[in-house]
Amino acid sequence: MEDGQQPASGVALPPHPTLGRYYDNDDERPRFVRRLFDSAARDYDRIEGPMALGWGRRYRREALQRAGLSHGMTVLDVAIGTGLVAREAAGLAGERQVIGLDPSLGMLLEARRQLGVAGVLGLGEQLPIREGGFDFLSMGYALRHLGDLTSAFKEFFRVLKPGGTVCVLELTRPANKAGAGIIRFYLRRVVPTLTRLRTRNAEAELLMRYFWDTIENCVPPALILDALDAAGFTDVNRVLSIGLFSEYTGRKPGEGGGSASPGNSEGTGNFFVRTIGHS
């Protein structure tokens, strides 16, 4: 999709075109992506550091703080993975205030093993979550793996309380050609090679190569902002750090969407379907 295009209201907006070197059609994409994440789950944290240029943990925490996450808020972390964003969210909001969702059972089990966080098996475009249950919704570096931004952002809007905040962290292809070339070489060549050497996991190595191709082909930031706006969010904004890390934020209109009571450890009991519960 070209930079000048605009998403029509209600029309599906895939985050990137079909990537034929990995799957034949978009119907195969979810199964392909889920297989890679299931296979890479136990090794993922070992390769995340180089992929995030060693800046990951501090950046995630500061980005959540910039978006307004504070103690006592109830948080839904969509595409929780191994819990890298959820860990920082729990440190800010409270350990029992965070629920994670992911389509990969392998990733959910790894997040459960490391954090003890409650987990829901599900898709971002079809959240198995009741309406208006959360003060804050986060998604870390998984926007490119959604099937449709239009439906996903509508679902994000639906499950937030009035006044609630969405915060989507994503890697963005640098606008500068030289910078894009350096990052492309690093993420497309160096990181997969390090992954192979450190893990001996061919699926994890393939996942790292796939990461860059989704970044390089992702729709431009303007379309992501437009899609958030079309979903109903206000105060839609993007913060860009070192030309690579994007923070997309927005607020669901309405009053009363502030912090939950800090002492309310049951504040995240808003979900129904398959869960991996608290300790």
Secondary structure by P-SEA (a helix, b strand, c coil): cccccccccccccccccccccccccccaaaaaaaaaaaaaccccccccccccccccaaaaaaaaaaacccccbbbbbccccccaaaaaaaaacccccbbbbcccaaaaaaaaaccccbbbbccccccccccccccbbbbcccccccccaaaaaaaaaaaccccbbbbbbbbbccccaaaaaaaaaaaacaaaaaaaaacccaaaaaaaaaaaaaaaacccaaaaaaaaaaacccccccccccccbbbbbbbcccccccccccccccccccccccccccc
